[in-house]
Amino acid sequence: MPTQIAPFGSWKSPISAEDVFAKFIGLEGFQLDGIDLYWCEERPDGRTVIVRLASDGEIMDVTPPGYNVRTRVHEYGGGDYLVAEGVVYFSNFTDQRIYRQVPGTEPQPFTRLQGMYYADAVLDKTHGRIIAVREDHTSPASQAINTLVGIGLAEGSEEVLVSGNDFYSTPRLNSTGTQLAWLTWNHPNMPWDGTELWVADLLADGSFGQCKLVAGGVAESIFQPQWSPDGALYYISDRTGWWNLYRWTIKNNDVQALCPIEAEFGEPQWLFGMSTYGFASAEMLICSYNQNGTYHLASLDTHTLEFHIFSLPYNIISDVYVAPGRVYFTAGSATQPSVLVQLDLEPRDIKVLRSSRPETLDTDDISIAQAIEFPTDQGLTSYGFYYPPKNRDFTGPPGTLPPLIVMSHGGPTGATSPALRYTIQFWTTRGFAFLDVNYGGSTGFGRPYRERLKGQWGIVDVADCVNGASYLAAQGLVNAKQLVITGGSAGGYVTLCAITFHKQFTAAACYFGISDLEAMAKDTHKFESRYLDSLIGPYPERRDLYLARSPIHFTENISCPLIIFQGLDDPVVPPNQSQMIFDAVRARGLPVAYLPFQGERHGFVKAENNICALEAELYFYSQIFKFELPEPVAPVEIENL
């Protein structure tokens, strides 16, 4: 079939918004119980369920209808469940109690206290209890109180084991149950700024004996402490500027760097239960790491420190869990959707256990991520992934260039990757170019790059998005008069700043974005309540900066049409911020649309709402850039059009 000529943006795409969301399953939160593998699946209806792969190869849902496995600790969750000796313990989203379930039976309430959230639990079999992070929300007059608690297996009684600091995570027992390691940190630090790694001896009655600070501090981030089978404590630290592997030997109190390279073995701890390494044996550690945006899986001989990189068909690897002779992880590439993989170490066999979606997109229609570097402010270099328009059936009219969508990721301490994402291919198959920016402040490029955003939120990240768009326009790859910026959460803040304090963009889409920094400093959840101290400055001492960088105070400068999406139950970005921006832009007389979603929180989970939002965004651009859609979508009310 000959290629058709059609305006960019108007191409008939092989994937619909329904293909993007209704057929996608999130895969996360893996655990091993003996030889049975468990994981969580985020389903299109917004419910998360635990799934088991049994030793006979059968895959089955463990969580029955009516339950949603999701903790609200830190609001972002993770570490939502524990499996121990065939029994499942999970946090139920509705009431945040832990439920106890023997697979095949109805879950029963395990914790008894109201207003308590739990995460990141481990079984302390020796002392007949679960040890978990607990977040106490019972005092309306103060912030939540975070502790480590022991929960008795027999009666569900709770005992505070460690308290006094603002945050705790990653309680981990050694193989004999005689020592507990954990991470802790205090305001205003976030876990990627500075954490402490502690170890306590557990006495026969379960109480703590000697406690020792092993590593960390206010300027050293520790990630994933884990005991090896031979009793050494391993962890990841960024003390050199890169998250690298270390080992603490108790006998001689010795700390040893295991593989010092300019690569990231750790990740920002937005979630509980994150894992990038594990032990196949006392002599072999399996780990993943990120170097220049590409992920690798490797083995480390714990005696010789010989490091071997596996040859795999994936460049995105996460959630690494290891068993004797076998490794489980999630993986993907620029042409393959995310999958759950089993790697047998001898022989090196790969088996895909579960895919996040059916492969409905032909490889001839996939736009492959191109890693780019571009100049930005202060003579620095920033990074991103560029996706050109790609559709085997279409090409743009001669002499024309495609519109560009610039994406700024959330966090802002986070990163994007070259993984195949149908949310991006939705646009490139329609004739849009796409730039996914790893702006200054992103992870994966070492601590100095991550700290470019210190005191500079709303400046450095915005400049990088602006300069990335300008770079592609100067290269003659995109239409400089059709530049779009979009993002969610922190990316939504970047979007609003970009169209308020800069003039490059001609349309924008903001998903649950921050518009009023002062309001966020006064009204957000505990985990992020002091995040802005490092990103902006201490409040109220530097209130001037909060006002100067809040788009809500400069709506008269907003320079282009805007569509806004907001969950009405969002605890991170209060919905009134989106409403205020909408009202202000409408009063300005610029084209603007606002779509609120009942029941959605920070990040939409229901497929129907994500489909609605994606189609609305497409419709909005078609109206602003005046191109015809090849297939009808539900129209959106656009004020001032």
C-alpha positions as a printed NumPy array, in Angstrom:
array([[  0.   ,   0.   ,   0.   ],
       [  1.507,   3.38 ,  -0.985],
       [  2.297,   5.915,   1.724],
       [ -0.373,   8.575,   2.147],
       [  0.413,  12.257,   2.554],
       [ -1.499,  13.86 ,   5.413],
       [ -0.909,  16.723,   7.856],
       [  1.082,  15.805,  10.932],
       [ -1.255,  15.025,  13.814],
       [ -4.018,  13.782,  11.542],
       [ -2.589,  10.353,  10.698],
       [ -4.783,   7.343,  11.306],
       [ -3.059,   5.417,  14.079],
       [ -2.986,   1.64 ,  14.605],
       [ -3.468,   2.157,  18.359],
       [ -6.348,   3.794,  20.173],
       [ -6.577,   5.282,  23.649],
       [ -8.342,   2.078,  24.639],
       [ -5.351,   0.07 ,  23.394],
       [ -3.095,   2.243,  25.546],
       [ -4.961,   1.817,  28.823],
       [ -7.713,  -0.803,  28.713],
       [ -5.28 ,  -3.573,  27.785],
       [ -2.443,  -2.579,  30.116],
       [ -1.572,  -4.373,  33.377],
       [  1.008,  -2.928,  35.746],
       [  3.469,  -5.512,  37.065],
       [  5.19 ,  -4.749,  40.362],
       [  5.964,  -5.785,  43.921],
       [  7.481,  -9.242,  43.501],
       [  8.04 , -11.666,  46.376],
       [  9.231, -15.221,  46.672],
       [  7.787, -17.727,  49.133],
       [  9.768, -20.915,  48.805],
       [  9.607, -21.595,  45.074],
       [  6.295, -19.8  ,  44.548],
       [  6.479, -16.348,  42.979],
       [  4.004, -13.598,  43.827],
       [  3.525, -10.177,  42.314],
       [  0.975,  -7.379,  42.145],
       [ -1.02 ,  -6.539,  39.037],
       [ -2.575,  -3.114,  38.603],
       [ -5.72 ,  -3.837,  36.609],
       [ -7.526,  -1.453,  34.209],
       [-10.409,  -1.053,  36.678],
       [ -8.01 ,   0.575,  39.153],
       [ -7.821,  -2.418,  41.485],
       [ -4.495,  -4.024,  42.429],
       [ -4.472,  -7.766,  43.064],
       [ -1.847, -10.261,  44.196],
       [ -1.059, -13.028,  41.71 ],
       [  0.76 , -16.303,  42.35 ],
       [  2.845, -18.457,  40.052],
       [  2.859, -21.876,  41.708],
       [  5.552, -24.501,  41.34 ],
       [  3.351, -26.431,  38.886],
       [  3.279, -23.427,  36.526],
       [ -0.291, -22.354,  37.314],
       [ -0.91 , -18.595,  37.519],
       [ -3.867, -17.531,  39.62 ],
       [ -5.281, -14.481,  41.37 ],
       [ -4.865, -14.596,  45.13 ],
       [ -6.822, -11.454,  46.006],
       [-10.593, -11.984,  45.754],
       [-13.028,  -9.354,  44.412],
       [-13.812,  -6.564,  46.838],
       [-10.207,  -6.072,  47.974],
       [ -7.614,  -3.64 ,  46.604],
       [ -3.984,  -4.235,  47.609],
       [ -2.497,  -0.813,  48.182],
       [ -0.999,   0.97 ,  51.175],
       [ -1.156,   4.714,  51.686],
       [  2.06 ,   5.03 ,  53.698],
       [  3.874,   8.046,  52.203],
       [  0.789,   8.156,  49.901],
       [  2.858,   6.544,  47.118],
       [  2.803,   3.105,  48.727],
       [  4.846,   0.09 ,  47.68 ],
       [  5.641,  -2.78 ,  50.025],
       [  1.894,  -3.427,  50.073],
       [  2.022,  -7.088,  51.079],
       [  4.04 ,  -9.929,  52.575],
       [  3.943, -13.638,  51.796],
       [  5.337, -15.987,  54.406],
       [  4.983, -19.761,  54.528],
       [  1.945, -19.753,  52.275],
       [  0.103, -16.989,  54.149],
       [ -0.489, -13.584,  52.574],
       [ -0.64 , -10.353,  54.588],
       [ -1.756,  -7.303,  52.62 ],
       [ -2.863,  -3.712,  53.12 ],
       [ -6.41 ,  -3.143,  51.893],
       [ -6.809,   0.275,  50.311],
       [-10.303,   1.022,  51.633],
       [ -9.564,   0.796,  55.362],
       [ -5.736,   0.47 ,  55.347],
       [ -5.88 ,  -2.489,  57.721],
       [ -3.639,  -5.479,  57.097],
       [ -5.606,  -8.583,  56.154],
       [ -4.403, -12.147,  56.594],
       [ -5.235, -14.661,  53.863],
       [ -4.49 , -18.265,  53.191],
       [ -4.729, -18.531,  49.371],
       [ -8.13 , -19.835,  48.372],
       [ -9.845, -18.494,  51.486],
       [-11.504, -15.192,  52.373],
       [ -9.111, -12.586,  53.844],
       [ -9.534, -11.843,  57.537],
       [ -8.628,  -8.564,  59.322],
       [ -5.24 ,  -8.922,  60.98 ],
       [ -4.539,  -5.472,  62.423],
       [ -7.091,  -4.012,  64.814],
       [ -6.261,  -0.311,  65.147],
       [ -8.062,   2.355,  63.109],
       [ -6.174,   5.184,  61.435],
       [ -2.976,   3.152,  61.052],
       [ -1.286,   2.502,  57.69 ],
       [  1.338,  -0.244,  57.211],
       [  4.041,  -1.026,  54.659],
       [  7.24 ,  -2.948,  53.943],
       [  6.597,  -5.837,  56.339],
       [  8.902,  -8.79 ,  57.051],
       [  8.253, -11.974,  59.023],
       [ 10.091, -12.32 ,  62.325],
       [  9.381, -16.008,  62.794],
       [ 11.679, -16.335,  65.804],
       [  9.595, -13.896,  67.832],
       [  6.177, -14.703,  66.357],
       [  5.527, -11.351,  64.737],
       [  5.62 ,  -9.191,  61.652],
       [  7.885,  -6.149,  61.654],
       [  6.563,  -3.292,  59.532],
       [  6.592,   0.436,  58.945],
       [  3.544,   2.019,  60.577],
       [  2.126,   5.462,  59.882],
       [ -0.2  ,   6.723,  62.608],
       [ -2.923,   9.112,  61.404],
       [ -4.991,   9.162,  64.584],
       [ -4.024,  12.69 ,  65.679],
       [ -5.779,  15.294,  63.5  ],
       [ -3.818,  18.097,  65.133],
       [ -0.383,  16.917,  63.994],
       [  1.414,  15.171,  61.181],
       [  1.339,  11.394,  60.975],
       [  3.796,   9.562,  63.236],
       [  6.043,   6.974,  61.566],
       [  7.582,   4.081,  63.493],
       [  8.71 ,   0.501,  63.146],
       [  6.328,  -1.858,  64.91 ],
       [  6.053,  -5.512,  65.753],
       [  2.626,  -7.081,  65.14 ],
       [  1.999, -10.347,  66.948],
       [  0.99 , -13.218,  64.663],
       [ -1.297, -14.771,  67.252],
       [ -3.361, -11.817,  68.409],
       [ -2.433,  -8.847,  66.185],
       [ -1.19 ,  -6.768,  69.113],
       [  1.244,  -4.002,  68.21 ],
       [  4.442,  -2.865,  69.875],
       [  6.547,   0.108,  68.779],
       [ 10.114,  -1.08 ,  68.22 ],
       [ 11.802,   2.049,  66.84 ],
       [ 10.555,   5.629,  67.035],
       [ 11.685,   9.231,  67.288],
       [ 12.61 ,   9.957,  63.68 ],
       [ 10.34 ,  11.303,  60.974],
       [ 10.581,   8.329,  58.592],
       [ 11.518,   4.643,  58.491],
       [ 11.816,   2.07 ,  55.722],
       [ 13.283,  -1.262,  54.709],
       [ 13.325,  -3.268,  57.953],
       [ 15.298,  -6.407,  57.102],
       [ 16.165,  -9.415,  59.276],
       [ 19.242, -11.557,  58.926],
       [ 18.796, -15.27 ,  58.243],
       [ 18.994, -16.24 ,  61.932],
       [ 16.534, -13.568,  63.111],
       [ 19.108, -12.138,  65.511],
       [ 19.702,  -8.775,  63.855],
       [ 17.484,  -6.174,  62.218],
       [ 18.642,  -3.512,  59.749],
       [ 16.559,  -0.503,  58.747],
       [ 16.735,   2.942,  57.157],
       [ 15.635,   6.192,  58.748],
       [ 15.72 ,   9.899,  57.937],
       [ 14.338,  13.203,  59.138],
       [ 12.838,  16.364,  57.724],
       [ 13.729,  18.233,  55.612],
       [ 15.579,  15.382,  53.881],
       [ 14.015,  13.11 ,  51.32 ],
       [ 15.426,   9.564,  51.173],
       [ 17.599,  10.427,  48.147],
       [ 19.128,  13.338,  50.094],
       [ 20.316,  11.606,  53.24 ],
       [ 19.386,   8.497,  55.205],
       [ 20.929,   6.45 ,  57.992],
       [ 21.408,   2.688,  58.058],
       [ 21.033,   1.179,  61.527],
       [ 21.45 ,  -2.348,  62.858],
       [ 20.119,  -3.693,  66.162],
       [ 20.727,  -6.981,  67.928],
       [ 17.472,  -8.768,  68.734],
       [ 17.406, -10.407,  72.15 ],
       [ 15.621, -13.65 ,  72.967],
       [ 12.443, -11.834,  74.025],
       [ 12.428,  -9.756,  70.815],
       [ 13.603,  -6.544,  72.444],
       [ 16.516,  -4.554,  71.048],
       [ 20.02 ,  -4.921,  72.358],
       [ 22.89 ,  -2.858,  71.006],
       [ 22.021,  -0.492,  68.137],
       [ 24.694,   0.687,  65.715],
       [ 24.794,   3.319,  62.98 ],
       [ 26.434,   1.552,  60.028],
       [ 26.376,   4.173,  57.278],
       [ 24.688,   7.287,  56.005],
       [ 23.97 ,  10.77 ,  57.233],
       [ 22.337,  13.983,  56.123],
       [ 24.302,  14.045,  52.846],
       [ 24.559,  10.311,  52.045],
       [ 21.651,   8.343,  50.613],
       [ 21.461,   4.643,  51.503],
       [ 19.288,   2.263,  49.491],
       [ 18.155,  -1.349,  50.047],
       [ 20.042,  -2.867,  52.962],
       [ 20.005,  -6.656,  52.604],
       [ 21.654,  -9.484,  54.498],
       [ 23.6  , -12.088,  52.57 ],
       [ 23.236, -15.797,  53.4  ],
       [ 26.619, -15.703,  55.182],
       [ 25.586, -12.859,  57.496],
       [ 27.203,  -9.796,  55.905],
       [ 25.086,  -6.68 ,  55.395],
       [ 25.024,  -5.258,  51.887],
       [ 23.642,  -1.875,  50.903],
       [ 23.847,   0.823,  48.238],
       [ 25.285,   4.271,  48.982],
       [ 25.893,   7.406,  46.922],
       [ 28.831,   8.586,  49.058],
       [ 30.988,   8.887,  45.895],
       [ 28.294,  10.681,  43.916],
       [ 26.961,   7.432,  42.44 ],
       [ 24.694,   4.829,  44.057],
       [ 27.151,   1.91 ,  44.297],
       [ 27.244,  -1.404,  46.18 ],
       [ 28.897,  -1.779,  49.601],
       [ 29.325,  -4.533,  52.168],
       [ 29.547,  -4.215,  55.933],
       [ 31.228,  -7.092,  57.717],
       [ 30.127,  -7.24 ,  61.335],
       [ 33.104,  -9.134,  62.702],
       [ 35.676,  -6.431,  61.986],
       [ 33.282,  -3.506,  61.392],
       [ 34.666,  -3.16 ,  57.876],
       [ 32.957,  -1.395,  54.942],
       [ 34.036,  -2.352,  51.438],
       [ 33.11 ,  -0.857,  48.079],
       [ 32.271,  -3.788,  45.794],
       [ 31.992,  -2.347,  42.301],
       [ 32.91 ,   1.35 ,  42.201],
       [ 31.771,   2.614,  38.791],
       [ 29.978,   5.701,  37.469],
       [ 26.584,   4.03 ,  37.39 ],
       [ 23.466,   3.923,  39.542],
       [ 22.661,   0.661,  41.344],
       [ 20.022,   2.462,  43.413],
       [ 16.899,   4.459,  42.664],
       [ 14.977,   7.271,  44.371],
       [ 12.867,   5.713,  47.115],
       [  9.44 ,   7.016,  46.206],
       [  8.058,   3.561,  46.97 ],
       [  8.648,   0.93 ,  49.607],
       [  9.931,  -2.504,  48.679],
       [ 12.174,  -1.436,  45.802],
       [ 14.831,  -3.988,  44.875],
       [ 17.757,  -3.837,  42.463],
       [ 19.779,  -6.823,  43.715],
       [ 19.626, -10.132,  45.568],
       [ 21.623, -13.258,  46.365],
       [ 21.709, -16.422,  44.31 ],
       [ 24.08 , -17.745,  46.994],
       [ 26.545, -16.393,  49.525],
       [ 29.077, -16.295,  46.686],
       [ 26.937, -14.701,  43.966],
       [ 25.023, -11.437,  43.954],
       [ 22.772, -10.51 ,  41.016],
       [ 22.15 ,  -6.803,  40.443],
       [ 20.792,  -4.277,  37.973],
       [ 22.236,  -0.843,  37.325],
       [ 21.617,   2.189,  35.146],
       [ 24.407,   3.733,  33.11 ],
       [ 23.67 ,   6.632,  30.769],
       [ 19.986,   5.756,  30.636],
       [ 20.507,   2.079,  29.783],
       [ 19.94 ,  -0.692,  32.325],
       [ 22.037,  -3.831,  32.692],
       [ 21.833,  -7.039,  34.712],
       [ 25.068,  -8.389,  36.141],
       [ 26.515, -10.905,  38.575],
       [ 29.097, -10.144,  41.23 ],
       [ 31.32 , -12.783,  42.818],
       [ 31.241, -11.728,  46.47 ],
       [ 34.72 , -13.181,  47.114],
       [ 36.747, -12.194,  44.038],
       [ 34.509,  -9.185,  43.164],
       [ 34.562, -10.335,  39.547],
       [ 31.776,  -8.493,  37.734],
       [ 29.986, -10.071,  34.77 ],
       [ 27.325,  -8.361,  32.617],
       [ 24.581, -10.563,  31.183],
       [ 23.738, -10.307,  27.501],
       [ 19.969,  -9.785,  27.436],
       [ 17.448,  -8.436,  24.906],
       [ 16.362,  -5.72 ,  27.358],
       [ 17.609,  -2.245,  28.187],
       [ 15.093,  -1.544,  30.973],
       [ 15.362,  -3.723,  34.1  ],
       [ 13.784,  -3.248,  37.533],
       [ 12.292,  -5.115,  40.527],
       [ 15.085,  -7.672,  40.764],
       [ 14.363, -10.684,  43.002],
       [ 16.753, -13.589,  43.267],
       [ 16.423, -17.231,  44.272],
       [ 19.013, -20.011,  44.134],
       [ 19.766, -20.546,  40.447],
       [ 17.085, -18.139,  39.261],
       [ 16.401, -14.405,  38.851],
       [ 13.059, -12.661,  38.426],
       [ 12.723,  -9.101,  37.181],
       [ 10.598,  -6.786,  35.091],
       [ 12.11 ,  -5.819,  31.779],
       [ 11.438,  -4.062,  28.532],
       [ 13.085,  -2.385,  25.603],
       [ 12.414,   0.261,  22.996],
       [ 10.382,  -2.279,  21.005],
       [  8.965,  -4.593,  23.68 ],
       [  6.385,  -3.793,  26.354],
       [  7.198,  -4.463,  29.982],
       [  7.274,  -8.147,  30.896],
       [  7.918, -10.291,  33.939],
       [ 10.998, -12.401,  33.214],
       [ 12.445, -15.544,  34.732],
       [ 16.161, -16.029,  34.079],
       [ 17.649, -19.416,  34.893],
       [ 21.326, -18.953,  35.674],
       [ 22.396, -22.413,  34.486],
       [ 21.732, -22.665,  31.61 ],
       [ 21.053, -19.021,  30.695],
       [ 17.432, -19.497,  29.713],
       [ 14.915, -16.655,  29.589],
       [ 11.21 , -17.246,  30.091],
       [  8.552, -14.525,  29.885],
       [  6.012, -15.215,  32.623],
       [  3.636, -12.306,  32.089],
       [  3.335,  -9.361,  29.724],
       [  1.957,  -5.981,  30.678],
       [ -0.034,  -5.857,  27.437],
       [ -0.663,  -7.669,  24.163],
       [  1.739,  -6.541,  21.44 ],
       [ -0.793,  -4.797,  19.21 ],
       [  1.711,  -2.386,  17.639],
       [  3.707,  -3.604,  14.641],
       [  7.443,  -2.929,  14.828],
       [  7.201,  -0.961,  11.56 ],
       [  5.066,   1.596,  13.406],
       [  7.211,   1.909,  16.529],
       [  9.164,   5.119,  16.988],
       [ 12.482,   4.134,  18.578],
       [ 13.798,   6.356,  21.36 ],
       [ 16.897,   8.299,  20.334],
       [ 19.087,   9.406,  23.239],
       [ 20.042,  13.051,  22.805],
       [ 22.192,  15.554,  24.64 ],
       [ 21.511,  19.254,  24.246],
       [ 22.965,  22.505,  25.565],
       [ 21.117,  24.238,  28.346],
       [ 21.582,  27.204,  30.662],
       [ 24.914,  28.007,  32.346],
       [ 26.865,  26.144,  29.677],
       [ 25.601,  22.769,  30.896],
       [ 24.323,  19.711,  29.054],
       [ 21.019,  17.948,  29.642],
       [ 19.525,  14.73 ,  28.354],
       [ 16.387,  13.301,  26.86 ],
       [ 14.884,  10.768,  24.475],
       [ 13.608,  11.986,  21.115],
       [ 10.911,  10.08 ,  19.231],
       [ 10.296,  11.097,  15.596],
       [  6.843,  10.598,  14.057],
       [  6.46 ,   7.054,  12.753],
       [  3.612,   5.429,  10.82 ],
       [  4.331,   3.171,   7.864],
       [  1.163,   4.327,   6.096],
       [  1.696,   8.093,   6.349],
       [  4.103,  10.92 ,   5.762],
       [  3.735,  14.639,   6.231],
       [  3.263,  17.117,   3.36 ],
       [  6.533,  18.174,   1.69 ],
       [  8.113,  21.179,   3.321],
       [  6.27 ,  20.752,   6.641],
       [  7.518,  19.691,  10.05 ],
       [  5.712,  17.828,  12.838],
       [  4.422,  19.375,  16.052],
       [  6.497,  18.482,  19.108],
       [  5.227,  17.308,  22.493],
       [  7.74 ,  17.875,  25.295],
       [  7.209,  15.674,  28.351],
       [  8.627,  16.514,  31.791],
       [  8.499,  13.525,  34.145],
       [  7.105,  13.606,  37.658],
       [  9.006,  13.565,  40.898],
       [ 10.793,  15.838,  40.208],
       [ 13.392,  13.425,  41.592],
       [ 12.819,  10.653,  39.091],
       [ 13.8  ,   9.716,  35.569],
       [ 12.465,   8.648,  32.236],
       [ 13.781,   5.8  ,  30.103],
       [ 13.724,   4.599,  26.478],
       [ 11.165,   1.9  ,  27.299],
       [  8.368,   1.243,  24.828],
       [  5.361,   3.168,  26.094],
       [  2.117,   3.175,  24.204],
       [  1.341,   6.566,  25.731],
       [  4.172,   7.96 ,  23.578],
       [  3.463,   5.794,  20.522],
       [ -0.133,   7.059,  20.612],
       [  1.278,  10.436,  19.588],
       [  4.106,   9.43 ,  17.259],
       [  1.837,   7.177,  15.161],
       [ -0.436,  10.21 ,  14.668],
       [  2.382,  12.377,  13.36 ],
       [  3.657,  14.095,  16.495],
       [  7.312,  14.217,  17.461],
       [  7.959,  13.594,  21.164],
       [ 10.75 ,  14.645,  23.528],
       [ 10.963,  12.943,  26.935],
       [ 13.33 ,  15.065,  29.051],
       [ 15.669,  13.929,  31.812],
       [ 16.068,  17.465,  33.081],
       [ 18.606,  18.534,  35.7  ],
       [ 17.444,  16.948,  38.943],
       [ 16.72 ,  13.582,  37.333],
       [ 18.264,  10.383,  38.648],
       [ 20.53 ,   8.037,  36.729],
       [ 23.319,  10.545,  36.093],
       [ 24.927,  10.754,  39.533],
       [ 24.283,  12.901,  42.595],
       [ 25.704,  16.174,  41.166],
       [ 23.217,  16.027,  38.28 ],
       [ 20.431,  15.173,  40.716],
       [ 21.367,  18.171,  42.837],
       [ 21.143,  20.657,  39.988],
       [ 17.583,  21.15 ,  41.186],
       [ 18.607,  22.109,  44.743],
       [ 16.987,  25.5  ,  45.283],
       [ 16.249,  25.672,  41.553],
       [ 12.921,  23.91 ,  41.085],
       [ 10.898,  25.731,  38.485],
       [ 14.066,  27.143,  36.922],
       [ 16.53 ,  24.402,  35.919],
       [ 13.927,  21.8  ,  34.918],
       [ 11.864,  24.358,  33.008],
       [ 14.934,  25.716,  31.211],
       [ 15.914,  22.189,  30.173],
       [ 12.475,  21.549,  28.659],
       [ 12.533,  24.898,  26.872],
       [ 16.077,  24.349,  25.607],
       [ 15.322,  20.784,  24.516],
       [ 12.422,  22.024,  22.391],
       [ 14.527,  24.864,  20.968],
       [ 17.341,  22.432,  20.158],
       [ 15.086,  20.145,  18.115],
       [ 13.534,  23.126,  16.327],
       [ 17.004,  24.479,  15.502],
       [ 17.942,  21.069,  14.105],
       [ 15.023,  21.36 ,  11.69 ],
       [ 13.287,  18.32 ,  13.155],
       [ 10.095,  19.935,  14.495],
       [  7.747,  22.844,  13.837],
       [  8.864,  25.738,  16.037],
       [  5.335,  27.176,  15.901],
       [  3.707,  23.995,  17.193],
       [  5.501,  23.186,  20.441],
       [  3.489,  21.506,  23.197],
       [  4.539,  20.842,  26.777],
       [  2.88 ,  18.304,  29.064],
       [  3.486,  16.551,  32.37 ],
       [  1.912,  15.304,  35.563],
       [  2.493,  16.284,  39.201],
       [  5.952,  17.905,  39.27 ],
       [  5.843,  17.663,  35.482],
       [  2.578,  19.556,  35.627],
       [  4.321,  22.276,  37.627],
       [  7.042,  22.462,  34.958],
       [  4.307,  22.731,  32.339],
       [  2.64 ,  25.657,  34.096],
       [  5.973,  27.42 ,  34.718],
       [  7.009,  26.962,  31.098],
       [  3.893,  28.645,  29.719],
       [  3.918,  31.36 ,  32.4  ],
       [  7.574,  32.398,  32.459],
       [  8.561,  31.474,  28.876],
       [  7.02 ,  31.998,  25.444],
       [  8.218,  29.023,  23.343],
       [  5.176,  26.781,  23.701],
       [  1.946,  27.116,  21.751],
       [ -0.193,  24.613,  23.703],
       [  0.021,  22.727,  26.992],
       [ -1.566,  19.862,  28.937],
       [ -1.259,  19.807,  32.72 ],
       [ -2.046,  16.679,  34.739],
       [ -2.607,  17.321,  38.484],
       [  0.08 ,  20.002,  38.4  ],
       [  1.157,  22.323,  41.181],
       [  0.347,  25.989,  40.626],
       [  0.716,  27.418,  44.135],
       [  3.902,  26.448,  45.959],
       [  2.899,  28.216,  49.145],
       [ -0.382,  26.307,  49.277],
       [  1.507,  23.053,  48.759],
       [  3.94 ,  23.923,  51.557],
       [  0.973,  24.457,  53.875],
       [ -1.278,  21.644,  52.678],
       [  0.292,  18.386,  51.578],
       [  1.046,  15.02 ,  53.128],
       [  3.888,  14.402,  55.551],
       [  6.309,  12.628,  53.197],
       [  6.623,  15.664,  50.912],
       [  5.764,  18.387,  53.417],
       [  9.408,  19.547,  53.643],
       [ 10.475,  18.482,  50.144],
       [ 10.253,  22.084,  49.007],
       [ 12.878,  23.149,  51.56 ],
       [ 15.562,  21.734,  49.288],
       [ 13.821,  22.424,  45.975],
       [ 12.894,  26.044,  46.749],
       [ 14.053,  27.096,  50.223],
       [ 12.819,  26.97 ,  53.813],
       [  9.27 ,  28.202,  54.341],
       [  8.224,  30.773,  55.522],
       [ 11.738,  32.262,  55.615],
       [ 11.94 ,  32.253,  51.793],
       [  8.293,  32.944,  51.118],
       [  9.455,  35.37 ,  48.426],
       [ 10.737,  32.462,  46.325],
       [  7.519,  30.497,  46.798],
       [  5.518,  33.43 ,  45.491],
       [  7.944,  34.259,  42.675],
       [  7.857,  30.691,  41.271],
       [  4.125,  30.037,  41.611],
       [  2.308,  30.327,  38.276],
       [ -0.953,  31.145,  40.086],
       [  0.415,  34.628,  40.881],
       [  1.377,  35.381,  37.291],
       [ -1.572,  34.134,  35.284],
       [ -1.522,  37.323,  33.247],
       [  1.689,  35.971,  31.677],
       [  0.298,  32.581,  30.592],
       [  1.109,  32.494,  26.909],
       [ -0.821,  29.653,  25.282],
       [ -3.951,  27.462,  25.351],
       [ -4.117,  24.94 ,  28.189],
       [ -6.011,  21.759,  29.079],
       [ -6.045,  20.63 ,  32.728],
       [ -6.713,  17.186,  34.264],
       [ -7.214,  16.63 ,  37.999],
       [ -8.228,  13.865,  40.403],
       [-10.686,  15.179,  42.955],
       [ -9.361,  12.911,  45.733],
       [ -5.724,  13.934,  45.226],
       [ -3.924,  14.214,  48.62 ],
       [ -0.661,  15.47 ,  47.076],
       [ -1.898,  18.295,  44.826],
       [ -5.178,  19.688,  46.182],
       [ -7.81 ,  19.999,  43.407],
       [ -8.394,  23.667,  44.17 ],
       [ -5.008,  24.441,  42.593],
       [ -6.163,  23.183,  39.192],
       [ -9.473,  24.984,  39.593],
       [ -7.7  ,  28.263,  40.337],
       [ -5.543,  28.004,  37.226],
       [ -8.548,  27.147,  35.092],
       [-10.504,  30.126,  36.391],
       [ -7.565,  32.459,  35.853],
       [ -6.832,  31.306,  32.292],
       [-10.516,  31.49 ,  31.407],
       [-10.602,  35.053,  32.712],
       [ -7.585,  35.809,  30.54 ],
       [ -9.544,  34.84 ,  27.453],
       [ -7.189,  32.058,  26.36 ],
       [ -8.586,  28.716,  25.163],
       [ -8.755,  26.451,  28.213],
       [-10.419,  23.185,  29.247],
       [-10.691,  21.465,  32.623],
       [-11.505,  17.792,  33.239],
       [-11.866,  16.751,  36.911],
       [-12.199,  13.043,  37.759],
       [-14.178,  11.87 ,  40.758],
       [-12.516,   9.101,  42.772],
       [ -9.048,   9.57 ,  41.285],
       [ -6.049,  10.399,  43.425],
       [ -2.522,  11.497,  42.488],
       [ -2.088,   9.648,  39.213],
       [ -5.138,   8.163,  37.543],
       [ -5.636,   4.416,  37.939],
       [ -8.935,   3.708,  36.171],
       [ -8.597,   2.89 ,  32.49 ],
       [-11.823,   4.692,  31.602],
       [-10.5  ,   7.957,  33.04 ],
       [ -7.102,   7.626,  31.404],
       [ -8.786,   6.92 ,  28.068],
       [-11.006,   9.954,  28.492],
       [ -8.025,  12.173,  29.331],
       [ -5.869,  10.987,  26.424],
       [ -8.655,  11.442,  23.877],
       [ -9.471,  14.853,  25.335],
       [ -5.845,  15.906,  24.979],
       [ -5.842,  14.801,  21.333],
       [ -9.105,  16.629,  20.646],
       [ -7.712,  19.771,  22.299],
       [ -4.609,  19.813,  20.072],
       [ -6.716,  19.207,  16.967],
       [ -8.752,  22.291,  17.774],
       [ -5.762,  24.462,  18.621],
       [ -3.625,  23.406,  15.63 ],
       [ -6.6  ,  23.09 ,  13.252],
       [ -6.124,  19.571,  11.918],
       [ -8.835,  17.008,  11.221],
       [ -8.998,  13.814,  13.238],
       [ -9.308,  10.652,  11.115],
       [-11.68 ,   9.137,  13.666],
       [-14.123,  10.935,  15.962],
       [-13.452,  11.294,  19.682],
       [-15.713,  12.761,  22.316],
       [-15.516,  16.553,  22.084],
       [-14.327,  18.574,  25.059],
       [-15.744,  21.904,  26.112],
       [-13.027,  24.462,  25.433],
       [-13.628,  27.907,  26.847],
       [-12.649,  30.942,  24.727],
       [-12.017,  28.917,  21.584]])
